[in-house]
Amino acid sequence: MDTLRTYRQLVRQVLAVYTDIPYAYGDIRTKAVFDCSTDQYLLMTVGWDQDKRVHGCLIHIDIIDGKLWIQRDGTEQGIATELVAAGIPKEAIVLAFHPPEVRCHTEYAVA
C-alpha cells in the first residue's frame, strides 16, 4: 500500500475513535468530516449545552505534499502523539497551528 493511502487510512482511524466518546454534559456529539478527494479531515463538535449552541472544530488535518498538516488541535494530549503511535513518522507531521519560526523547535516537520 502506498504511503499516502496509508496516511489517509490512519488519520481516519485515529479520528473516528473520537466520535464514540460521549460528552459528560449537554446534547453534544462529535462528528467526523472526511474529504479524501481534497485530503481534509475534521472533527466537529455539534449540539446544545442547555440553551447554548455548540458548534466548532475540534481537530483539522490536511494532507499537503505528502505530509499531515495539523491546522487545529483541541485535544488535551495532542493528536500528533496519537498519529505517531498509529505509525506516522514525526517528520511527516507539521504542527501548522504553530508559526513557522516555532516549528523548528518541535520534534515534528517544519513544512
C-alpha positions in Angstrom: 0.0 0.0 0.0 1.4 3.4 -0.9 2.3 6.0 1.8 -0.4 8.5 1.0 -3.1 5.8 1.1 -1.7 4.6 4.4 -1.7 8.1 5.9 -5.3 8.6 4.8 -6.4 5.4 6.4 -4.6 6.0 9.7 -5.9 9.6 10.0 -9.5 8.3 9.5 -9.0 5.5 12.1 -7.5 7.8 14.7 -10.1 10.5 14.3 -13.1 8.0 14.1 -12.4 6.9 17.7 -13.4 10.4 19.0 -16.9 10.1 17.5 -17.6 7.3 20.1 -16.6 9.4 23.1 -19.7 10.8 24.8 -19.8 14.3 26.3 -20.4 14.5 30.0 -22.9 17.3 29.6 -25.4 18.7 27.2 -26.6 17.1 24.0 -23.3 17.4 22.1 -21.9 15.0 19.5 -18.5 14.7 17.8 -18.8 14.3 14.1 -16.1 13.2 11.6 -15.9 15.1 8.3 -13.6 13.4 5.9 -13.0 14.6 2.3 -10.5 12.2 0.8 -10.6 13.8 -2.6 -9.1 17.0 -1.2 -7.4 15.4 1.8 -9.2 17.4 4.5 -10.1 15.7 7.8 -12.1 17.3 10.6 -13.7 16.5 13.8 -16.6 18.8 14.6 -18.5 19.3 17.9 -22.2 19.9 17.3 -25.2 20.2 19.7 -26.6 22.1 22.6 -25.4 22.7 26.2 -28.7 23.7 27.9 -29.7 26.8 25.9 -26.3 27.5 24.3 -25.4 26.3 20.8 -22.2 24.3 20.4 -20.6 24.2 17.0 -16.9 24.1 16.4 -13.9 22.4 15.0 -12.0 20.2 17.4 -9.4 18.8 15.0 -8.5 19.8 11.5 -5.8 17.9 9.5 -4.9 18.5 5.8 -2.6 16.3 3.8 -0.4 18.6 1.8 2.5 17.3 -0.3 2.6 14.0 1.5 2.6 15.5 5.0 -0.1 15.8 7.6 -0.6 19.5 8.5 -2.4 19.7 11.8 -4.3 23.0 11.4 -6.3 22.8 14.7 -5.9 20.5 17.7 -8.3 21.0 20.5 -7.4 17.8 22.3 -5.7 17.6 25.7 -2.9 15.2 24.8 -2.3 16.3 21.2 -3.5 14.4 18.1 0.1 14.3 16.8 1.1 11.9 19.5 -1.8 9.6 18.6 -0.8 9.7 14.9 2.8 8.8 15.7 1.5 5.9 17.9 -0.5 4.8 14.9 2.6 4.6 12.8 3.0 8.0 11.1 6.6 9.3 11.5 7.1 12.7 13.2 8.9 14.0 10.1 5.6 13.6 8.2 3.6 15.7 10.6 3.6 19.5 10.6 2.2 21.4 13.6 0.7 24.1 11.4 -1.1 25.8 14.3 2.4 27.0 15.4 4.1 29.8 13.5 6.9 28.7 11.1 9.6 30.1 13.3 8.4 28.0 16.2 8.0 24.7 14.3 11.8 24.2 14.2 11.8 23.9 17.9 9.4 20.9 17.9 10.1 17.3 17.2 8.0 17.5 14.1 8.4 18.7 10.5 8.8 22.4 9.8 6.9 22.3 6.5 
